[in-house]
């Protein structure tokens, strides 16, 4: 490995710190779903309104601000951008605990989305400069593990706080006054992120950029947004299949994270704390092992000569996910349901390292963060906002009974799984063709995967 890539230990330190940030981000993002019932009760919300808090509020500016932040990440210090983002979403999470109504909480969740938009595009870009191509899958897999560690921690922390304060109606704190248990939970999980923001700022340095697109004279090109859009249009068959296919995939994964607590509480009679502990274990074991396996599989397929390794891994995961995601709400026993959910969650974790590896393998350095941000824009509008909203819409207006949320999950996410298989399957050939074009233009693009 070249000295310019830094030492092995430092490379993995950067991955570890970014993974810790991803853990914090998913704790702050996911904690909302476990507290669905007390929040609905205290703020007088419907399922549809709650879906807007967990979906649209977060994804609205997370999606659209991701692009200008990514432009900065392609040009300026990525650790500084990540540090500022961590601090912003941590404060916004704490402010969620001060909410007294739907509008206040909606604005606070928008703030969480704004801060988190800074993390992944900048982290993806840094990893591409730190690791050779056949090790990127593992780096992305370990980083993606942070999302499931965070989600598991959110379920467990939320369950613990709910149990701890079960007999306490309100808690009175200095300055802020009386708070409900769910409000206090937001403060507990939000404020520690400020220490992590300081750690990133002080200990992570921006790596030298590699894989730069160059002009005929050999000088690094200055890339504007129109150049990124032209690059995407030139490979439109590849990126349309990638963006839409992995977005359907994200709809299933993120929707399950949001709605399974409500399903187990309504259909199987679990308390909020019981649902938290069960789902915390599922996310930690099934999703955690799934994302690590997917990262290994991407690298394994790459070494075997499959240049469409990221896309191919996505297809494998979507096929494995499709049946259990439909069946886990249709079995009578809690044990059988949780077992099927664990299988679905294992395969639902595949797209996180797979989609990222595919994008970073194909994109020149000056475009990597922006290509990732545009993907996150599409993925979050479809996966987070539309995915959570459709389940609520079907539950409220098709079945007309919140106890039938399980049937809504099977219907919406079963269809999304099939679409993911079809789109990603068609994208494998397109990806290979796009990579061949980039290799043919190799003098203009330093560092394209070989």
ABEGO torsion letter per residue (X at the ends): XBAAAEBAAAAAAAAAAAAAAAAAAAAAAAAAAAAAAAAAAAAGBBAAAAAAAABAAAAAAAAAAAAAAAAAAAABBAAAAAAAAAAAAAAAAAAAAABABAAAAAAAAAAAAAAAAAAAAAAAAAAAAABBAAAAAAAAAAAAAAAAAAAAAAAAAAAAAAAAAAABABBBBBGAEBBBAAAAAAAAAAAAAAAAAAAAAAABBBBBBBGBBBBAAGBBBBBBAAAAAAAAAAAAAAAAAAAAAAAAAAAAAAAAAAAAAAAAAAAAGBBAAAAAAAAAAAAAAAAAAAAAAAAAAAAAAAAAGBAAAAAAAAAAAAAAAAAAAAAAAABABAAAAAAAAAAAAAAAAAAAAAAAAAAAAABBAAAAAAAAAAAAAAAAAAAAAAAAAAAAAAAAAAAGBAAAAAAAAAAAAAAAAAAAAAAAAAAAAAAAAAAAAAAAAAAABBGBBX
